Amino acid sequence: MNTNVFLTAPNRSIREAAETMQRMDVGSLPVGDGDRLVGMVTDRDLAIRAIARGLGADTPVREVMTDQVRYCFDDEDVEHVARNMADLQVRRLPVINRDKRLVGFVSLADFAHSGDDQSSEELLKGVAKPH
């Protein structure tokens, strides 16, 4: 997992979120109250939930973020996490500890570089399924 994560606050503007995504070269940002995960905002959220609805650049992130966030725990078995990601058809998941504090992100790329061919293959098949 990648432990270099940046949380944006729910009251930050979507412009600031987009600028942060651009600067960090990422397509999603966790939204947090302190270090507690309360949502996720993606580049798709900015396009579909903000721009397509005519919302302004100063709209708070909380108005377009997803507040039902899927996550995994930092002490979960890697194969279990890969199966869950495949079932959910997601390419990345926030990783939290048992106090529900964000500690990192795990992505499809992490599995590809892990050397665990079975988990990588299962995950890739799951996320590649048509919706």
N, CA, C and O atoms as a GROMACS GRO file, in nm:
protein
  524
    1MET      N    1   0.084  -0.119   0.000
    1MET     CA    2   0.000   0.000   0.000
    1MET      C    3   0.088   0.123   0.000
    1MET      O    4   0.204   0.120   0.039
    2ASN      N    5   0.029   0.230  -0.045
    2ASN     CA    6   0.096   0.359  -0.046
    2ASN      C    7   0.053   0.435   0.079
    2ASN      O    8  -0.066   0.457   0.100
    3THR      N    9   0.148   0.474   0.161
    3THR     CA   10   0.115   0.546   0.284
    3THR      C   11   0.126   0.697   0.268
    3THR      O   12   0.102   0.772   0.363
    4ASN      N   13   0.162   0.743   0.149
    4ASN     CA   14   0.172   0.886   0.123
    4ASN      C   15   0.037   0.936   0.073
    4ASN      O   16   0.013   0.944  -0.048
    5VAL      N   17  -0.052   0.969   0.166
    5VAL     CA   18  -0.187   1.013   0.128
    5VAL      C   19  -0.211   1.155   0.176
    5VAL      O   20  -0.151   1.202   0.273
    6PHE      N   21  -0.299   1.222   0.106
    6PHE     CA   22  -0.337   1.359   0.138
    6PHE      C   23  -0.488   1.363   0.150
    6PHE      O   24  -0.559   1.321   0.058
    7LEU      N   25  -0.538   1.413   0.261
    7LEU     CA   26  -0.681   1.429   0.281
    7LEU      C   27  -0.721   1.572   0.246
    7LEU      O   28  -0.650   1.667   0.276
    8THR      N   29  -0.835   1.585   0.182
    8THR     CA   30  -0.893   1.717   0.162
    8THR      C   31  -1.013   1.728   0.257
    8THR      O   32  -1.073   1.628   0.294
    9ALA      N   33  -1.046   1.848   0.294
    9ALA     CA   34  -1.156   1.870   0.388
    9ALA      C   35  -1.288   1.885   0.312
    9ALA      O   36  -1.288   1.933   0.198
   10PRO      N   37  -1.399   1.845   0.374
   10PRO     CA   38  -1.529   1.854   0.307
   10PRO      C   39  -1.571   1.996   0.272
   10PRO      O   40  -1.653   2.017   0.182
   11ASN      N   41  -1.517   2.095   0.342
   11ASN     CA   42  -1.554   2.234   0.317
   11ASN      C   43  -1.463   2.303   0.215
   11ASN      O   44  -1.485   2.419   0.182
   12ARG      N   45  -1.360   2.232   0.166
   12ARG     CA   46  -1.274   2.288   0.061
   12ARG      C   47  -1.353   2.295  -0.069
   12ARG      O   48  -1.449   2.221  -0.088
   13SER      N   49  -1.313   2.383  -0.156
   13SER     CA   50  -1.386   2.398  -0.283
   13SER      C   51  -1.346   2.286  -0.381
   13SER      O   52  -1.240   2.226  -0.370
   14ILE      N   53  -1.436   2.261  -0.476
   14ILE     CA   54  -1.405   2.160  -0.576
   14ILE      C   55  -1.289   2.208  -0.665
   14ILE      O   56  -1.216   2.126  -0.720
   15ARG      N   57  -1.272   2.338  -0.678
   15ARG     CA   58  -1.156   2.391  -0.752
   15ARG      C   59  -1.027   2.350  -0.682
   15ARG      O   60  -0.933   2.304  -0.746
   16GLU      N   61  -1.024   2.366  -0.549
   16GLU     CA   62  -0.904   2.327  -0.474
   16GLU      C   63  -0.879   2.177  -0.485
   16GLU      O   64  -0.765   2.133  -0.496
   17ALA      N   65  -0.986   2.099  -0.482
   17ALA     CA   66  -0.972   1.954  -0.496
   17ALA      C   67  -0.914   1.919  -0.633
   17ALA      O   68  -0.824   1.836  -0.643
   18ALA      N   69  -0.966   1.983  -0.738
   18ALA     CA   70  -0.916   1.957  -0.874
   18ALA      C   71  -0.770   1.999  -0.887
   18ALA      O   72  -0.690   1.929  -0.950
   19GLU      N   73  -0.735   2.112  -0.829
   19GLU     CA   74  -0.596   2.158  -0.834
   19GLU      C   75  -0.503   2.060  -0.762
   19GLU      O   76  -0.393   2.033  -0.809
   20THR      N   77  -0.548   2.008  -0.648
   20THR     CA   78  -0.469   1.910  -0.574
   20THR      C   79  -0.453   1.782  -0.654
   20THR      O   80  -0.344   1.725  -0.660
   21MET      N   81  -0.562   1.736  -0.718
   21MET     CA   82  -0.554   1.616  -0.802
   21MET      C   83  -0.454   1.637  -0.916
   21MET      O   84  -0.375   1.548  -0.947
   22GLN      N   85  -0.458   1.754  -0.976
   22GLN     CA   86  -0.366   1.785  -1.086
   22GLN      C   87  -0.222   1.785  -1.036
   22GLN      O   88  -0.135   1.725  -1.098
   23ARG      N   89  -0.198   1.852  -0.926
   23ARG     CA   90  -0.063   1.863  -0.870
   23ARG      C   91  -0.007   1.726  -0.830
   23ARG      O   92   0.111   1.697  -0.851
   24MET      N   93  -0.094   1.641  -0.773
   24MET     CA   94  -0.050   1.510  -0.726
   24MET      C   95  -0.061   1.402  -0.835
   24MET      O   96  -0.017   1.289  -0.814
   25ASP      N   97  -0.119   1.438  -0.950
   25ASP     CA   98  -0.139   1.345  -1.061
   25ASP      C   99  -0.218   1.222  -1.016
   25ASP      O  100  -0.176   1.108  -1.038
   26VAL      N  101  -0.334   1.249  -0.953
   26VAL     CA  102  -0.423   1.141  -0.906
   26VAL      C  103  -0.565   1.170  -0.954
   26VAL      O  104  -0.598   1.283  -0.990
   27GLY      N  105  -0.648   1.068  -0.955
   27GLY     CA  106  -0.786   1.082  -0.999
   27GLY      C  107  -0.886   1.082  -0.886
   27GLY      O  108  -1.007   1.093  -0.911
   28SER      N  109  -0.839   1.069  -0.762
   28SER     CA  110  -0.931   1.072  -0.649
   28SER      C  111  -0.859   1.122  -0.525
   28SER      O  112  -0.737   1.111  -0.511
   29LEU      N  113  -0.938   1.178  -0.436
   29LEU     CA  114  -0.885   1.226  -0.308
   29LEU      C  115  -0.975   1.178  -0.195
   29LEU      O  116  -1.097   1.184  -0.206
   30PRO      N  117  -0.916   1.130  -0.088
   30PRO     CA  118  -0.997   1.101   0.030
   30PRO      C  119  -1.039   1.233   0.094
   30PRO      O  120  -0.964   1.331   0.093
   31VAL      N  121  -1.157   1.233   0.150
   31VAL     CA  122  -1.209   1.351   0.218
   31VAL      C  123  -1.212   1.316   0.366
   31VAL      O  124  -1.268   1.213   0.405
   32GLY      N  125  -1.154   1.402   0.448
   32GLY     CA  126  -1.144   1.368   0.589
   32GLY      C  127  -1.176   1.482   0.681
   32GLY      O  128  -1.160   1.600   0.649
   33ASP      N  129  -1.221   1.441   0.798
   33ASP     CA  130  -1.240   1.531   0.911
   33ASP      C  131  -1.123   1.499   1.003
   33ASP      O  132  -1.127   1.401   1.077
   34GLY      N  133  -1.019   1.582   0.998
   34GLY     CA  134  -0.894   1.544   1.062
   34GLY      C  135  -0.836   1.428   0.982
   34GLY      O  136  -0.821   1.438   0.861
   35ASP      N  137  -0.804   1.317   1.049
   35ASP     CA  138  -0.755   1.200   0.976
   35ASP      C  139  -0.860   1.090   0.968
   35ASP      O  140  -0.829   0.975   0.938
   36ARG      N  141  -0.985   1.125   0.996
   36ARG     CA  142  -1.095   1.029   0.984
   36ARG      C  143  -1.157   1.041   0.846
   36ARG      O  144  -1.195   1.150   0.802
   37LEU      N  145  -1.167   0.930   0.778
   37LEU     CA  146  -1.221   0.925   0.643
   37LEU      C  147  -1.372   0.944   0.646
   37LEU      O  148  -1.443   0.869   0.712
   38VAL      N  149  -1.421   1.047   0.573
   38VAL     CA  150  -1.565   1.073   0.568
   38VAL      C  151  -1.620   1.067   0.425
   38VAL      O  152  -1.741   1.073   0.406
   39GLY      N  153  -1.532   1.055   0.326
   39GLY     CA  154  -1.578   1.049   0.189
   39GLY      C  155  -1.463   1.038   0.091
   39GLY      O  156  -1.346   1.033   0.129
   40MET      N  157  -1.500   1.033  -0.036
   40MET     CA  158  -1.403   1.032  -0.147
   40MET      C  159  -1.457   1.124  -0.255
   40MET      O  160  -1.578   1.130  -0.278
   41VAL      N  161  -1.368   1.195  -0.320
   41VAL     CA  162  -1.406   1.276  -0.436
   41VAL      C  163  -1.313   1.235  -0.550
   41VAL      O  164  -1.192   1.225  -0.534
   42THR      N  165  -1.374   1.212  -0.666
   42THR     CA  166  -1.298   1.169  -0.783
   42THR      C  167  -1.311   1.271  -0.894
   42THR      O  168  -1.395   1.361  -0.891
   43ASP      N  169  -1.224   1.254  -0.994
   43ASP     CA  170  -1.234   1.342  -1.110
   43ASP      C  171  -1.369   1.321  -1.179
   43ASP      O  172  -1.423   1.414  -1.238
   44ARG      N  173  -1.423   1.200  -1.172
   44ARG     CA  174  -1.555   1.173  -1.228
   44ARG      C  175  -1.664   1.248  -1.149
   44ARG      O  176  -1.757   1.301  -1.209
   45ASP      N  177  -1.651   1.253  -1.016
   45ASP     CA  178  -1.746   1.330  -0.935
   45ASP      C  179  -1.745   1.476  -0.977
   45ASP      O  180  -1.850   1.540  -0.988
   46LEU      N  181  -1.625   1.529  -1.002
   46LEU     CA  182  -1.615   1.670  -1.042
   46LEU      C  183  -1.682   1.693  -1.177
   46LEU      O  184  -1.747   1.796  -1.198
   47ALA      N  185  -1.666   1.599  -1.268
   47ALA     CA  186  -1.726   1.614  -1.401
   47ALA      C  187  -1.876   1.590  -1.399
   47ALA      O  188  -1.952   1.670  -1.453
   48ILE      N  189  -1.920   1.480  -1.338
   48ILE     CA  190  -2.060   1.438  -1.346
   48ILE      C  191  -2.148   1.507  -1.241
   48ILE      O  192  -2.259   1.550  -1.272
   49ARG      N  193  -2.099   1.516  -1.120
   49ARG     CA  194  -2.181   1.573  -1.013
   49ARG      C  195  -2.168   1.724  -1.000
   49ARG      O  196  -2.254   1.789  -0.940
   50ALA      N  197  -2.063   1.781  -1.056
   50ALA     CA  198  -2.044   1.926  -1.043
   50ALA      C  199  -2.063   1.997  -1.176
   50ALA      O  200  -2.158   2.074  -1.192
   51ILE      N  201  -1.976   1.973  -1.269
   51ILE     CA  202  -1.982   2.047  -1.396
   51ILE      C  203  -2.112   2.020  -1.471
   51ILE      O  204  -2.176   2.113  -1.518
   52ALA      N  205  -2.150   1.893  -1.482
   52ALA     CA  206  -2.272   1.858  -1.557
   52ALA      C  207  -2.398   1.919  -1.494
   52ALA      O  208  -2.496   1.943  -1.563
   53ARG      N  209  -2.394   1.943  -1.362
   53ARG     CA  210  -2.509   2.004  -1.295
   53ARG      C  211  -2.496   2.156  -1.287
   53ARG      O  212  -2.584   2.222  -1.230
   54GLY      N  213  -2.390   2.211  -1.341
   54GLY     CA  214  -2.373   2.356  -1.343
   54GLY      C  215  -2.327   2.416  -1.211
   54GLY      O  216  -2.347   2.535  -1.188
   55LEU      N  217  -2.266   2.336  -1.124
   55LEU     CA  218  -2.219   2.388  -0.996
   55LEU      C  219  -2.092   2.468  -1.017
   55LEU      O  220  -2.012   2.437  -1.106
   56GLY      N  221  -2.074   2.571  -0.937
   56GLY     CA  222  -1.958   2.658  -0.949
   56GLY      C  223  -1.833   2.600  -0.886
   56GLY      O  224  -1.839   2.506  -0.807
   57ALA      N  225  -1.720   2.658  -0.921
   57ALA     CA  226  -1.590   2.611  -0.873
   57ALA      C  227  -1.574   2.626  -0.722
   57ALA      O  228  -1.490   2.559  -0.661
   58ASP      N  229  -1.654   2.713  -0.661
   58ASP     CA  230  -1.645   2.733  -0.516
   58ASP      C  231  -1.736   2.640  -0.437
   58ASP      O  232  -1.745   2.651  -0.315
   59THR      N  233  -1.804   2.549  -0.506
   59THR     CA  234  -1.891   2.451  -0.439
   59THR      C  235  -1.807   2.367  -0.345
   59THR      O  236  -1.700   2.321  -0.383
   60PRO      N  237  -1.854   2.344  -0.222
   60PRO     CA  238  -1.778   2.260  -0.129
   60PRO      C  239  -1.773   2.114  -0.176
   60PRO      O  240  -1.869   2.063  -0.234
   61VAL      N  241  -1.662   2.051  -0.150
   61VAL     CA  242  -1.641   1.911  -0.186
   61VAL      C  243  -1.753   1.823  -0.132
   61VAL      O  244  -1.793   1.728  -0.199
   62ARG      N  245  -1.805   1.853  -0.013
   62ARG     CA  246  -1.908   1.768   0.049
   62ARG      C  247  -2.032   1.753  -0.039
   62ARG      O  248  -2.105   1.655  -0.026
   63GLU      N  249  -2.056   1.850  -0.128
   63GLU     CA  250  -2.175   1.844  -0.214
   63GLU      C  251  -2.162   1.748  -0.331
   63GLU      O  252  -2.262   1.711  -0.392
   64VAL      N  253  -2.038   1.707  -0.365
   64VAL     CA  254  -2.019   1.616  -0.478
   64VAL      C  255  -1.947   1.487  -0.441
   64VAL      O  256  -1.936   1.397  -0.524
   65MET      N  257  -1.898   1.478  -0.319
   65MET     CA  258  -1.822   1.359  -0.279
   65MET      C  259  -1.914   1.238  -0.257
   65MET      O  260  -2.035   1.253  -0.241
   66THR      N  261  -1.855   1.123  -0.258
   66THR     CA  262  -1.924   1.000  -0.221
   66THR      C  263  -1.901   0.979  -0.073
   66THR      O  264  -1.786   0.973  -0.028
   67ASP      N  265  -2.008   0.968   0.004
   67ASP     CA  266  -1.989   0.952   0.148
   67ASP      C  267  -2.000   0.806   0.193
   67ASP      O  268  -1.972   0.774   0.309
   68GLN      N  269  -2.039   0.718   0.103
   68GLN     CA  270  -2.041   0.574   0.133
   68GLN      C  271  -1.913   0.514   0.076
   68GLN      O  272  -1.913   0.460  -0.035
   69VAL      N  273  -1.805   0.523   0.152
   69VAL     CA  274  -1.674   0.483   0.103
   69VAL      C  275  -1.646   0.337   0.136
   69VAL      O  276  -1.662   0.293   0.250
   70ARG      N  277  -1.604   0.263   0.036
   70ARG     CA  278  -1.556   0.126   0.056
   70ARG      C  279  -1.411   0.136   0.098
   70ARG      O  280  -1.337   0.220   0.046
   71TYR      N  281  -1.369   0.052   0.190
   71TYR     CA  282  -1.232   0.057   0.240
   71TYR      C  283  -1.191  -0.082   0.287
   71TYR      O  284  -1.272  -0.175   0.291
   72CYS      N  285  -1.065  -0.095   0.320
   72CYS     CA  286  -1.017  -0.218   0.382
   72CYS      C  287  -0.936  -0.178   0.506
   72CYS      O  288  -0.899  -0.062   0.523
   73PHE      N  289  -0.911  -0.275   0.590
   73PHE     CA  290  -0.832  -0.251   0.711
   73PHE      C  291  -0.686  -0.286   0.687
   73PHE      O  292  -0.654  -0.372   0.606
   74ASP      N  293  -0.598  -0.218   0.759
   74ASP     CA  294  -0.455  -0.239   0.741
   74ASP      C  295  -0.407  -0.377   0.786
   74ASP      O  296  -0.296  -0.418   0.751
   75ASP      N  297  -0.490  -0.450   0.862
   75ASP     CA  298  -0.449  -0.583   0.907
   75ASP      C  299  -0.521  -0.696   0.833
   75ASP      O  300  -0.514  -0.812   0.874
   76GLU      N  301  -0.591  -0.662   0.724
   76GLU     CA  302  -0.661  -0.764   0.646
   76GLU      C  303  -0.564  -0.843   0.559
   76GLU      O  304  -0.459  -0.793   0.519
   77ASP      N  305  -0.602  -0.968   0.532
   77ASP     CA  306  -0.526  -1.054   0.445
   77ASP      C  307  -0.527  -0.999   0.302
   77ASP      O  308  -0.632  -0.956   0.253
   78VAL      N  309  -0.413  -1.000   0.236
   78VAL     CA  310  -0.398  -0.943   0.103
   78VAL      C  311  -0.492  -1.010   0.002
   78VAL      O  312  -0.553  -0.943  -0.080
   79GLU      N  313  -0.503  -1.142   0.008
   79GLU     CA  314  -0.591  -1.212  -0.086
   79GLU      C  315  -0.737  -1.172  -0.064
   79GLU      O  316  -0.813  -1.160  -0.160
   80HIS      N  317  -0.776  -1.152   0.061
   80HIS     CA  318  -0.912  -1.109   0.092
   80HIS      C  319  -0.938  -0.970   0.033
   80HIS      O  320  -1.044  -0.946  -0.025
   81VAL      N  321  -0.843  -0.880   0.048
   81VAL     CA  322  -0.856  -0.745  -0.007
   81VAL      C  323  -0.868  -0.751  -0.160
   81VAL      O  324  -0.951  -0.682  -0.219
   82ALA      N  325  -0.785  -0.833  -0.224
   82ALA     CA  326  -0.790  -0.846  -0.370
   82ALA      C  327  -0.926  -0.899  -0.414
   82ALA      O  328  -0.983  -0.850  -0.512
   83ARG      N  329  -0.979  -0.999  -0.344
   83ARG     CA  330  -1.112  -1.052  -0.379
   83ARG      C  331  -1.219  -0.946  -0.365
   83ARG      O  332  -1.306  -0.932  -0.451
   84ASN      N  333  -1.213  -0.869  -0.255
   84ASN     CA  334  -1.312  -0.762  -0.233
   84ASN      C  335  -1.303  -0.655  -0.341
   84ASN      O  336  -1.405  -0.609  -0.391
   85MET      N  337  -1.182  -0.616  -0.378
   85MET     CA  338  -1.166  -0.516  -0.483
   85MET      C  339  -1.223  -0.568  -0.615
   85MET      O  340  -1.288  -0.494  -0.688
   86ALA      N  341  -1.198  -0.696  -0.645
   86ALA     CA  342  -1.252  -0.756  -0.767
   86ALA      C  343  -1.403  -0.759  -0.763
   86ALA      O  344  -1.469  -0.725  -0.861
   87ASP      N  345  -1.460  -0.800  -0.649
   87ASP     CA  346  -1.606  -0.806  -0.636
   87ASP      C  347  -1.668  -0.668  -0.650
   87ASP      O  348  -1.774  -0.652  -0.710
   88LEU      N  349  -1.602  -0.567  -0.593
   88LEU     CA  350  -1.653  -0.430  -0.599
   88LEU      C  351  -1.621  -0.362  -0.732
   88LEU      O  352  -1.677  -0.257  -0.764
   89GLN      N  353  -1.534  -0.422  -0.808
   89GLN     CA  354  -1.486  -0.368  -0.936
   89GLN      C  355  -1.424  -0.229  -0.917
   89GLN      O  356  -1.457  -0.135  -0.988
   90VAL      N  357  -1.334  -0.220  -0.819
   90VAL     CA  358  -1.262  -0.095  -0.795
   90VAL      C  359  -1.112  -0.117  -0.812
   90VAL      O  360  -1.061  -0.226  -0.788
   91ARG      N  361  -1.043  -0.013  -0.854
   91ARG     CA  362  -0.900  -0.021  -0.878
   91ARG      C  363  -0.818   0.025  -0.759
   91ARG      O  364  -0.696   0.003  -0.755
   92ARG      N  365  -0.883   0.088  -0.664
   92ARG     CA  366  -0.810   0.134  -0.544
   92ARG      C  367  -0.904   0.138  -0.425
   92ARG      O  368  -1.025   0.156  -0.440
   93LEU      N  369  -0.847   0.122  -0.307
   93LEU     CA  370  -0.926   0.129  -0.183
   93LEU      C  371  -0.846   0.204  -0.078
   93LEU      O  372  -0.725   0.186  -0.066
   94PRO      N  373  -0.914   0.288  -0.001
   94PRO     CA  374  -0.848   0.346   0.115
   94PRO      C  375  -0.822   0.237   0.217
   94PRO      O  376  -0.899   0.141   0.229
   95VAL      N  377  -0.714   0.252   0.290
   95VAL     CA  378  -0.678   0.158   0.396
   95VAL      C  379  -0.688   0.233   0.528
   95VAL      O  380  -0.625   0.338   0.546
   96ILE      N  381  -0.767   0.179   0.619
   96ILE     CA  382  -0.782   0.243   0.750
   96ILE      C  383  -0.739   0.146   0.859
   96ILE      O  384  -0.734   0.024   0.838
   97ASN      N  385  -0.708   0.201   0.976
   97ASN     CA  386  -0.680   0.114   1.090
   97ASN      C  387  -0.810   0.090   1.165
   97ASN      O  388  -0.915   0.140   1.126
   98ARG      N  389  -0.803   0.013   1.271
   98ARG     CA  390  -0.925  -0.025   1.343
   98ARG      C  391  -0.988   0.093   1.417
   98ARG      O  392  -1.101   0.081   1.466
   99ASP      N  393  -0.918   0.207   1.427
   99ASP     CA  394  -0.975   0.329   1.483
   99ASP      C  395  -1.040   0.415   1.373
   99ASP      O  396  -1.081   0.528   1.398
  100LYS      N  397  -1.047   0.357   1.251
  100LYS     CA  398  -1.105   0.423   1.133
  100LYS      C  399  -1.028   0.549   1.092
  100LYS      O  400  -1.086   0.646   1.044
  101ARG      N  401  -0.899   0.544   1.112
  101ARG     CA  402  -0.812   0.653   1.068
  101ARG      C  403  -0.739   0.608   0.941
  101ARG      O  404  -0.686   0.497   0.934
  102LEU      N  405  -0.737   0.696   0.842
  102LEU     CA  406  -0.675   0.665   0.714
  102LEU      C  407  -0.525   0.648   0.731
  102LEU      O  408  -0.457   0.733   0.788
  103VAL      N  409  -0.473   0.535   0.681
  103VAL     CA  410  -0.329   0.508   0.690
  103VAL      C  411  -0.264   0.487   0.554
  103VAL      O  412  -0.142   0.483   0.544
  104GLY      N  413  -0.346   0.474   0.448
  104GLY     CA  414  -0.288   0.454   0.316
  104GLY      C  415  -0.391   0.421   0.211
  104GLY      O  416  -0.512   0.430   0.235
  105PHE      N  417  -0.341   0.383   0.094
  105PHE     CA  418  -0.424   0.339  -0.018
  105PHE      C  419  -0.361   0.215  -0.077
  105PHE      O  420  -0.239   0.202  -0.083
  106VAL      N  421  -0.445   0.124  -0.120
  106VAL     CA  422  -0.397   0.007  -0.194
  106VAL      C  423  -0.460   0.014  -0.332
  106VAL      O  424  -0.578   0.046  -0.347
  107SER      N  425  -0.380  -0.016  -0.434
  107SER     CA  426  -0.430  -0.004  -0.571
  107SER      C  427  -0.396  -0.129  -0.651
  107SER      O  428  -0.318  -0.214  -0.609
  108LEU      N  429  -0.457  -0.135  -0.766
  108LEU     CA  430  -0.430  -0.244  -0.859
  108LEU      C  431  -0.280  -0.253  -0.886
  108LEU      O  432  -0.224  -0.363  -0.892
  109ALA      N  433  -0.215  -0.140  -0.902
  109ALA     CA  434  -0.070  -0.138  -0.928
  109ALA      C  435   0.008  -0.200  -0.813
  109ALA      O  436   0.109  -0.267  -0.836
  110ASP      N  437  -0.036  -0.180  -0.689
  110ASP     CA  438   0.033  -0.240  -0.575
  110ASP      C  439   0.033  -0.392  -0.585
  110ASP      O  440   0.133  -0.457  -0.555
  111PHE      N  441  -0.079  -0.448  -0.628
  111PHE     CA  442  -0.087  -0.593  -0.643
  111PHE      C  443   0.000  -0.639  -0.759
  111PHE      O  444   0.065  -0.743  -0.750
  112ALA      N  445   0.002  -0.563  -0.866
  112ALA     CA  446   0.082  -0.601  -0.983
  112ALA      C  447   0.231  -0.605  -0.948
  112ALA      O  448   0.305  -0.687  -1.003
  113HIS      N  449   0.274  -0.519  -0.857
  113HIS     CA  450   0.416  -0.512  -0.819
  113HIS      C  451   0.449  -0.601  -0.699
  113HIS      O  452   0.565  -0.609  -0.658
  114SER      N  453   0.349  -0.667  -0.641
  114SER     CA  454   0.370  -0.744  -0.519
  114SER      C  455   0.433  -0.881  -0.542
  114SER      O  456   0.491  -0.939  -0.450
  115GLY      N  457   0.422  -0.932  -0.665
  115GLY     CA  458   0.471  -1.066  -0.691
  115GLY      C  459   0.368  -1.174  -0.659
  115GLY      O  460   0.395  -1.293  -0.680
  116ASP      N  461   0.252  -1.135  -0.609
  116ASP     CA  462   0.144  -1.231  -0.579
  116ASP      C  463   0.058  -1.244  -0.704
  116ASP      O  464  -0.042  -1.175  -0.720
  117ASP      N  465   0.100  -1.334  -0.792
  117ASP     CA  466   0.034  -1.346  -0.922
  117ASP      C  467  -0.112  -1.387  -0.911
  117ASP      O  468  -0.195  -1.340  -0.989
  118GLN      N  469  -0.145  -1.473  -0.816
  118GLN     CA  470  -0.283  -1.520  -0.803
  118GLN      C  471  -0.376  -1.406  -0.766
  118GLN      O  472  -0.480  -1.387  -0.828
  119SER      N  473  -0.340  -1.328  -0.663
  119SER     CA  474  -0.423  -1.214  -0.621
  119SER      C  475  -0.432  -1.110  -0.732
  119SER      O  476  -0.538  -1.052  -0.756
  120SER      N  477  -0.319  -1.085  -0.801
  120SER     CA  478  -0.319  -0.986  -0.909
  120SER      C  479  -0.411  -1.028  -1.022
  120SER      O  480  -0.486  -0.947  -1.075
  121GLU      N  481  -0.405  -1.156  -1.059
  121GLU     CA  482  -0.488  -1.205  -1.169
  121GLU      C  483  -0.637  -1.198  -1.133
  121GLU      O  484  -0.719  -1.157  -1.214
  122GLU      N  485  -0.670  -1.238  -1.010
  122GLU     CA  486  -0.810  -1.235  -0.966
  122GLU      C  487  -0.863  -1.092  -0.963
  122GLU      O  488  -0.975  -1.066  -1.007
  123LEU      N  489  -0.782  -1.001  -0.912
  123LEU     CA  490  -0.824  -0.861  -0.905
  123LEU      C  491  -0.840  -0.802  -1.044
  123LEU      O  492  -0.939  -0.734  -1.071
  124LEU      N  493  -0.746  -0.828  -1.132
  124LEU     CA  494  -0.755  -0.774  -1.268
  124LEU      C  495  -0.879  -0.825  -1.340
  124LEU      O  496  -0.946  -0.748  -1.410
  125LYS      N  497  -0.910  -0.952  -1.324
  125LYS     CA  498  -1.031  -1.007  -1.387
  125LYS      C  499  -1.156  -0.939  -1.332
  125LYS      O  500  -1.250  -0.912  -1.406
  126GLY      N  501  -1.157  -0.912  -1.203
  126GLY     CA  502  -1.274  -0.850  -1.139
  126GLY      C  503  -1.296  -0.706  -1.184
  126GLY      O  504  -1.409  -0.668  -1.215
  127VAL      N  505  -1.190  -0.628  -1.188
  127VAL     CA  506  -1.208  -0.486  -1.224
  127VAL      C  507  -1.227  -0.470  -1.374
  127VAL      O  508  -1.277  -0.366  -1.418
  128ALA      N  509  -1.189  -0.570  -1.452
  128ALA     CA  510  -1.203  -0.560  -1.597
  128ALA      C  511  -1.341  -0.605  -1.646
  128ALA      O  512  -1.371  -0.592  -1.764
  129LYS      N  513  -1.425  -0.658  -1.556
  129LYS     CA  514  -1.560  -0.701  -1.595
  129LYS      C  515  -1.641  -0.581  -1.641
  129LYS      O  516  -1.632  -0.474  -1.580
  130PRO      N  517  -1.720  -0.597  -1.748
  130PRO     CA  518  -1.808  -0.487  -1.787
  130PRO      C  519  -1.917  -0.467  -1.680
  130PRO      O  520  -1.962  -0.564  -1.619
  131HIS      N  521  -1.957  -0.343  -1.658
  131HIS     CA  522  -2.061  -0.313  -1.557
  131HIS      C  523  -2.196  -0.355  -1.605
  131HIS      O  524  -2.295  -0.337  -1.534
   0.00000   0.00000   0.00000
